[in-house]
Amino acid sequence: MTDWSLSQILGTLNDTIQCRLDGARKGLSHPGTKGDASENIWLELFQTYLPKRYQVAKAHVVDSKGNFSEQIDVVVFDRQYSPFIFFYEGQKIIPAESVYAVFEVKQSINACHIRYAQDKVASVRRLHRTSLSIPHAGGEFKEKTLIPIYGGLLTFESDWKNPALGKSLLKALKTEQEGDKHLDLGCVAAHGYFSFEKDEGYKINEQRKPTTAFLFWLISQLQSRGTVPMIDVQAYAEWLTK
């Protein structure tokens, strides 16, 4: 017999993230420093616990036509099948084909921050993505259909009270329920997380261990999406002659 407790381990992970986010919010006064600290906490969580096929970074996203997204706080992207990631003066630039999910990070969730996150997500989804056929021993697989890019918002608290996650949150999310600005998921570490189901719409999930529950849900959703398409590297190489 062992005295290990899985419940205790998962609870400690959840409590640690909540404590660190709360500490960043209360202990740091400069807005930029506070924001950077919160972003780093979420980045570290995903870098530690997502399967290694997924990489996580703060970055811009670029397409083969030379269009760039806004800076994204958390980009979940493929590294197994991505042939290149650009580094320019300390900035990461990730090809659009490699992206699985993008998140905006804020201290709290409210209608204004939801709209801001929606705009950030849309700046990635509007980028062009290539997809090539995949050669194999018996011939060639048809080019892979582009997988939808998840978009979300990560916060510690909610500016809404009684309840923190309720009708006001759902109303704000539903203002852009369709199209490039749509948010699929988000975590409010002190209270729970929200998710969008195609047949059911938005669901609010209030949990005793909300951050850990959200992490597990995110992993399951990434697994269900499969692998990013085979990138057309030569489409990017054309910029060498311009």
SVG drawing of the C-alpha trace seen along z (x, -y; Angstrom):
<svg xmlns="http://www.w3.org/2000/svg" viewBox="-28 -50 46 52">
<polyline fill="none" stroke="black" stroke-width="0.4" points="0.0,0.0 1.0,-3.6 0.0,-6.8 0.1,-8.8 -3.1,-10.7 -3.9,-11.6 -6.6,-13.9 -4.1,-15.7 -1.6,-16.0 -4.2,-17.5 -5.5,-19.8 -2.0,-21.1 -1.4,-21.8 -4.7,-23.8 -3.9,-25.7 -0.4,-26.5 -1.5,-28.2 -4.3,-30.1 -1.9,-31.3 0.7,-32.4 -1.9,-34.3 -3.3,-35.9 0.2,-36.9 1.0,-38.4 -2.2,-40.4 -1.8,-41.7 2.0,-41.8 3.0,-43.7 1.8,-47.2 3.1,-48.0 0.4,-46.9 3.0,-45.7 5.0,-43.7 1.8,-42.2 0.7,-41.2 4.0,-39.6 4.0,-37.6 0.5,-36.3 1.4,-35.3 4.5,-33.5 2.5,-31.5 0.1,-30.2 2.9,-29.6 4.8,-27.5 1.7,-25.5 1.1,-24.5 4.8,-24.0 5.0,-21.6 1.8,-19.6 0.9,-19.6 2.2,-16.6 5.6,-17.5 4.2,-17.5 2.7,-20.8 4.9,-23.8 3.8,-27.0 5.1,-30.5 4.3,-34.2 4.5,-35.1 3.3,-36.6 1.8,-34.4 2.7,-34.8 1.3,-33.4 3.0,-32.6 1.5,-35.8 3.4,-38.0 0.5,-38.8 1.1,-39.0 -1.2,-38.6 -1.2,-40.8 1.1,-39.6 -0.5,-36.7 0.1,-36.0 -0.1,-32.2 0.3,-30.3 0.0,-26.5 1.7,-25.2 3.2,-22.1 6.9,-21.4 7.0,-17.9 5.9,-18.7 6.8,-22.4 10.1,-22.8 10.8,-26.3 10.1,-28.9 11.5,-32.4 13.4,-34.3 13.8,-38.1 15.4,-40.3 14.0,-38.2 10.6,-37.8 9.1,-34.4 7.2,-34.3 5.3,-31.1 3.9,-30.0 0.1,-29.9 0.0,-26.3 1.6,-25.2 -1.0,-26.8 -3.5,-24.7 -4.7,-27.4 -4.2,-31.0 -5.1,-32.7 -5.2,-36.2 -4.2,-36.6 -5.8,-39.1 -6.1,-39.6 -9.9,-39.3 -12.7,-38.5 -15.2,-41.2 -17.0,-42.2 -14.2,-44.5 -11.5,-41.9 -13.6,-39.3 -13.9,-41.7 -10.2,-42.4 -9.5,-38.6 -11.9,-38.1 -10.0,-40.6 -6.7,-39.0 -8.0,-35.5 -9.4,-36.9 -6.0,-38.3 -4.7,-34.7 -7.7,-33.0 -7.7,-35.4 -4.3,-34.4 -3.8,-32.1 -2.8,-28.5 -1.4,-26.1 -1.8,-22.3 0.1,-19.8 -0.6,-16.2 1.4,-13.7 3.6,-11.1 3.8,-7.6 5.1,-4.2 2.0,-3.3 1.4,-6.7 0.1,-9.9 -2.5,-11.0 -4.8,-13.9 -4.0,-17.2 -5.3,-17.5 -8.3,-19.7 -7.3,-22.7 -8.2,-22.2 -10.0,-25.1 -7.8,-27.1 -9.0,-27.3 -9.3,-30.8 -9.6,-31.6 -9.1,-33.8 -7.2,-33.0 -7.8,-35.0 -7.5,-34.7 -10.7,-36.5 -14.1,-37.7 -15.3,-41.3 -18.8,-40.0 -20.2,-39.2 -23.0,-36.9 -22.4,-34.9 -18.8,-35.3 -19.6,-33.1 -23.2,-33.5 -25.6,-35.3 -23.3,-38.3 -20.5,-36.2 -22.7,-34.2 -24.1,-37.4 -20.6,-38.8 -19.4,-35.6 -22.5,-35.3 -21.9,-38.7 -19.4,-37.0 -20.7,-33.4 -19.9,-32.9 -16.9,-33.8 -13.3,-34.5 -13.8,-36.3 -15.6,-33.4 -14.0,-32.2 -14.0,-28.4 -12.8,-28.2 -11.5,-30.1 -10.4,-29.7 -11.1,-31.9 -8.8,-30.2 -10.6,-31.3 -14.0,-30.0 -14.2,-27.7 -14.0,-27.6 -16.2,-28.0 -16.4,-25.9 -18.3,-25.9 -20.0,-22.8 -21.3,-22.9 -24.6,-21.4 -25.1,-22.9 -23.5,-26.3 -21.6,-27.8 -21.3,-25.8 -20.0,-27.1 -18.1,-24.5 -17.6,-25.5 -15.2,-23.1 -13.5,-22.6 -10.2,-22.5 -11.0,-24.7 -7.5,-25.2 -6.6,-21.5 -10.0,-20.7 -9.5,-23.2 -6.0,-21.8 -7.4,-18.3 -10.2,-19.5 -7.8,-21.5 -5.6,-18.4 -8.6,-16.3 -9.7,-18.9 -6.3,-19.1 -6.1,-15.3 -9.5,-15.3 -8.2,-17.8 -5.4,-15.5 -2.3,-17.0 -1.7,-20.2 -1.5,-20.1 1.7,-19.6 3.1,-23.1 4.1,-24.3 7.6,-25.5 8.1,-26.8 5.3,-29.2 7.4,-30.9 10.6,-30.5 9.2,-32.8 9.8,-35.7 13.5,-35.2 13.3,-36.7 11.3,-39.8"/>
</svg>
